[in-house]
Amino acid sequence: MDIKLLENLHETDSVRWIYEEKKELFDKFSQYTEVIKKIEEKPKVEVIKNKKSTIELIIQYTNTDVIFKREIKEKLIETLGQSNYSKLFGMKKTSEMMTSITKDTWNQSIVLFISFLLERNIIYKSKSYLYNKEKNKGDIIIQ
């Protein structure tokens, strides 16, 4: 009887036994060997009927308490004021985001920032805004 142990831990993270004599017989009576594919979950679609304020939406999806609304608003404005974000989004979009946060209004720039922050696809005025296609955790429809 000739049995080999095959280890390819760097490729499959599993150990396989291979029987080389009378392979037909081995295949006939061996266990089910097909690989079971992982089922990918579809991203969730959430519809927000009445337009919440931008801060309330961020609070809802970051699991933060409403008590910290003022602090979150101040931190977002402070964060957007950094040079990294102005390089990332551009000066005009960054200033529109800051204005939108201070006045609690909606515009395309703040929708793009919320998409960046929450890693979600946001549909606003029948237009889709998604900052990073690889990290899409679901859809938010704002009506």
DRENTOR-792085 format. One record per residue (C-alpha): residue in three letters; residue number from 1; x, z, y. Coordinates in nm, 3 decimals, padded with zeros to 5 digits, m for minus. Last residue first. Layout:
+---------+-----+---------+---------+---------+
: residuo : num :      c1 :      c3 :      c2 :
+---------+-----+---------+---------+---------+
:     ALA : NUM :       X :       Z :       Y :
...
+---------+-----+---------+---------+---------+
// end
This chain:
+---------+-----+---------+---------+---------+
: residuo : num :      c1 :      c3 :      c2 :
+---------+-----+---------+---------+---------+
:     GLN : 143 : m03.492 : m00.107 :  06.036 :
:     ILE : 142 : m03.153 :  00.008 :  05.905 :
:     ILE : 141 : m03.075 : m00.103 :  05.550 :
:     ILE : 140 : m02.800 :  00.096 :  05.379 :
:     ASP : 139 : m02.630 : m00.068 :  05.083 :
:     GLY : 138 : m02.407 :  00.081 :  04.816 :
:     LYS : 137 : m02.062 :  00.216 :  04.737 :
:     ASN : 136 : m01.868 : m00.095 :  04.847 :
:     LYS : 135 : m01.496 : m00.025 :  04.817 :
:     GLU : 134 : m01.364 : m00.374 :  04.736 :
:     LYS : 133 : m01.563 : m00.552 :  05.010 :
:     ASN : 132 : m01.408 : m00.342 :  05.288 :
:     TYR : 131 : m01.570 : m00.347 :  05.634 :
:     LEU : 130 : m01.920 : m00.453 :  05.539 :
:     TYR : 129 : m02.179 : m00.549 :  05.799 :
:     SER : 128 : m02.478 : m00.755 :  05.683 :
:     LYS : 127 : m02.716 : m00.910 :  05.934 :
:     SER : 126 : m03.095 : m00.882 :  05.923 :
:     LYS : 125 : m03.096 : m00.662 :  06.238 :
:     TYR : 124 : m02.865 : m00.409 :  06.069 :
:     ILE : 123 : m02.770 : m00.428 :  05.701 :
:     ILE : 122 : m02.495 : m00.178 :  05.626 :
:     ASN : 121 : m02.264 : m00.227 :  05.329 :
:     ARG : 120 : m02.101 :  00.102 :  05.243 :
:     GLU : 119 : m01.753 :  00.258 :  05.266 :
:     LEU : 118 : m01.891 :  00.554 :  05.468 :
:     LEU : 117 : m01.637 :  00.536 :  05.753 :
:     PHE : 116 : m01.576 :  00.162 :  05.754 :
:     SER : 115 : m01.949 :  00.083 :  05.729 :
:     ILE : 114 : m02.009 :  00.342 :  06.001 :
:     PHE : 113 : m01.748 :  00.163 :  06.216 :
:     LEU : 112 : m01.911 : m00.178 :  06.157 :
:     VAL : 111 : m02.252 : m00.034 :  06.252 :
:     ILE : 110 : m02.095 :  00.122 :  06.562 :
:     SER : 109 : m01.963 : m00.218 :  06.668 :
:     GLN : 108 : m02.289 : m00.402 :  06.603 :
:     ASN : 107 : m02.494 : m00.173 :  06.826 :
:     TRP : 106 : m02.708 :  00.139 :  06.788 :
:     THR : 105 : m02.752 :  00.413 :  07.043 :
:     ASP : 104 : m02.666 :  00.783 :  07.036 :
:     LYS : 103 : m02.536 :  00.776 :  07.398 :
:     THR : 102 : m02.196 :  00.935 :  07.322 :
:     ILE : 101 : m02.159 :  00.764 :  06.984 :
:     SER : 100 : m02.260 :  00.422 :  07.117 :
:     THR :  99 : m02.022 :  00.449 :  07.410 :
:     MET :  98 : m01.735 :  00.541 :  07.177 :
:     MET :  97 : m01.817 :  00.251 :  06.944 :
:     GLU :  96 : m01.838 :  00.005 :  07.237 :
:     SER :  95 : m01.495 :  00.129 :  07.355 :
:     THR :  94 : m01.352 :  00.071 :  07.008 :
:     LYS :  93 : m01.510 : m00.276 :  06.987 :
:     LYS :  92 : m01.352 : m00.380 :  07.319 :
:     MET :  91 : m01.009 : m00.233 :  07.241 :
:     GLY :  90 : m00.971 : m00.393 :  06.899 :
:     PHE :  89 : m01.092 : m00.269 :  06.560 :
:     LEU :  88 : m00.765 : m00.181 :  06.384 :
:     LYS :  87 : m00.533 : m00.167 :  06.686 :
:     SER :  86 : m00.784 :  00.047 :  06.878 :
:     TYR :  85 : m00.819 :  00.259 :  06.567 :
:     ASN :  84 : m00.447 :  00.325 :  06.533 :
:     SER :  83 : m00.410 :  00.393 :  06.909 :
:     GLN :  82 : m00.618 :  00.709 :  06.890 :
:     GLY :  81 : m00.931 :  00.725 :  07.104 :
:     LEU :  80 : m01.150 :  00.655 :  06.800 :
:     THR :  79 : m01.037 :  00.987 :  06.653 :
:     GLU :  78 : m01.120 :  01.183 :  06.970 :
:     ILE :  77 : m01.462 :  01.018 :  06.993 :
:     LEU :  76 : m01.526 :  01.094 :  06.626 :
:     LYS :  75 : m01.401 :  01.453 :  06.668 :
:     GLU :  74 : m01.632 :  01.516 :  06.967 :
:     LYS :  73 : m01.938 :  01.378 :  06.785 :
:     ILE :  72 : m01.854 :  01.578 :  06.475 :
:     GLU :  71 : m01.821 :  01.894 :  06.682 :
:     ARG :  70 : m02.159 :  01.838 :  06.850 :
:     LYS :  69 : m02.336 :  01.771 :  06.518 :
:     PHE :  68 : m02.176 :  02.066 :  06.336 :
:     ILE :  67 : m02.501 :  02.262 :  06.300 :
:     VAL :  66 : m02.658 :  01.957 :  06.136 :
:     ASP :  65 : m02.470 :  02.040 :  05.815 :
:     THR :  64 : m02.236 :  01.790 :  05.653 :
:     ASN :  63 : m02.304 :  01.598 :  05.334 :
:     THR :  62 : m02.107 :  01.293 :  05.453 :
:     TYR :  61 : m02.406 :  01.059 :  05.416 :
:     GLN :  60 : m02.655 :  01.269 :  05.615 :
:     ILE :  59 : m02.408 :  01.369 :  05.886 :
:     ILE :  58 : m02.308 :  01.005 :  05.944 :
:     LEU :  57 : m02.674 :  00.905 :  05.973 :
:     GLU :  56 : m02.743 :  01.194 :  06.211 :
:     ILE :  55 : m02.445 :  01.092 :  06.426 :
:     THR :  54 : m02.571 :  00.736 :  06.461 :
:     SER :  53 : m02.914 :  00.854 :  06.567 :
:     LYS :  52 : m03.188 :  00.787 :  06.320 :
:     LYS :  51 : m03.363 :  00.454 :  06.333 :
:     ASN :  50 : m03.698 :  00.497 :  06.168 :
:     LYS :  49 : m03.719 :  00.306 :  05.840 :
:     ILE :  48 : m03.388 :  00.389 :  05.673 :
:     VAL :  47 : m03.372 :  00.188 :  05.351 :
:     GLU :  46 : m03.128 :  00.281 :  05.075 :
:     VAL :  45 : m02.988 :  00.031 :  04.829 :
:     LYS :  44 : m02.776 :  00.179 :  04.551 :
:     PRO :  43 : m02.472 : m00.004 :  04.418 :
:     LYS :  42 : m02.511 : m00.145 :  04.069 :
:     GLU :  41 : m02.350 :  00.060 :  03.797 :
:     GLU :  40 : m02.098 : m00.116 :  03.580 :
:     ILE :  39 : m02.153 : m00.091 :  03.208 :
:     LYS :  38 : m01.825 : m00.034 :  03.028 :
:     LYS :  37 : m01.764 : m00.286 :  02.756 :
:     ILE :  36 : m01.755 : m00.175 :  02.393 :
:     VAL :  35 : m01.458 : m00.325 :  02.214 :
:     GLU :  34 : m01.539 : m00.467 :  01.874 :
:     THR :  33 : m01.389 : m00.285 :  01.575 :
:     TYR :  32 : m01.685 : m00.163 :  01.370 :
:     GLN :  31 : m01.534 :  00.029 :  01.084 :
:     SER :  30 : m01.347 : m00.122 :  00.795 :
:     PHE :  29 : m01.500 : m00.244 :  00.470 :
:     LYS :  28 : m01.492 : m00.620 :  00.522 :
:     ASP :  27 : m01.183 : m00.621 :  00.744 :
:     PHE :  26 : m00.981 : m00.433 :  00.480 :
:     LEU :  25 : m01.097 : m00.665 :  00.205 :
:     GLU :  24 : m01.003 : m00.970 :  00.407 :
:     LYS :  23 : m00.662 : m00.815 :  00.492 :
:     LYS :  22 : m00.560 : m00.783 :  00.131 :
:     GLU :  21 : m00.221 : m00.630 :  00.223 :
:     GLU :  20 : m00.144 : m00.585 :  00.597 :
:     TYR :  19 : m00.336 : m00.271 :  00.696 :
:     ILE :  18 : m00.314 : m00.196 :  01.067 :
:     TRP :  17 : m00.382 :  00.149 :  01.214 :
:     ARG :  16 : m00.448 :  00.160 :  01.586 :
:     VAL :  15 : m00.358 :  00.416 :  01.852 :
:     SER :  14 : m00.510 :  00.408 :  02.197 :
:     ASP :  13 : m00.409 :  00.411 :  02.562 :
:     THR :  12 : m00.463 :  00.033 :  02.572 :
:     GLU :  11 : m00.162 : m00.116 :  02.752 :
:     HIS :  10 :  00.093 :  00.161 :  02.814 :
:     LEU :   9 : m00.002 :  00.341 :  02.496 :
:     ASN :   8 :  00.062 :  00.045 :  02.274 :
:     GLU :   7 :  00.105 :  00.226 :  01.945 :
:     LEU :   6 :  00.075 :  00.048 :  01.614 :
:     LEU :   5 :  00.089 :  00.249 :  01.294 :
:     LYS :   4 :  00.153 :  00.035 :  00.991 :
:     ILE :   3 : m00.001 :  00.057 :  00.645 :
:     ASP :   2 :  00.144 : m00.107 :  00.333 :
:     MET :   1 :  00.000 :  00.000 :  00.000 :
+---------+-----+---------+---------+---------+
// end
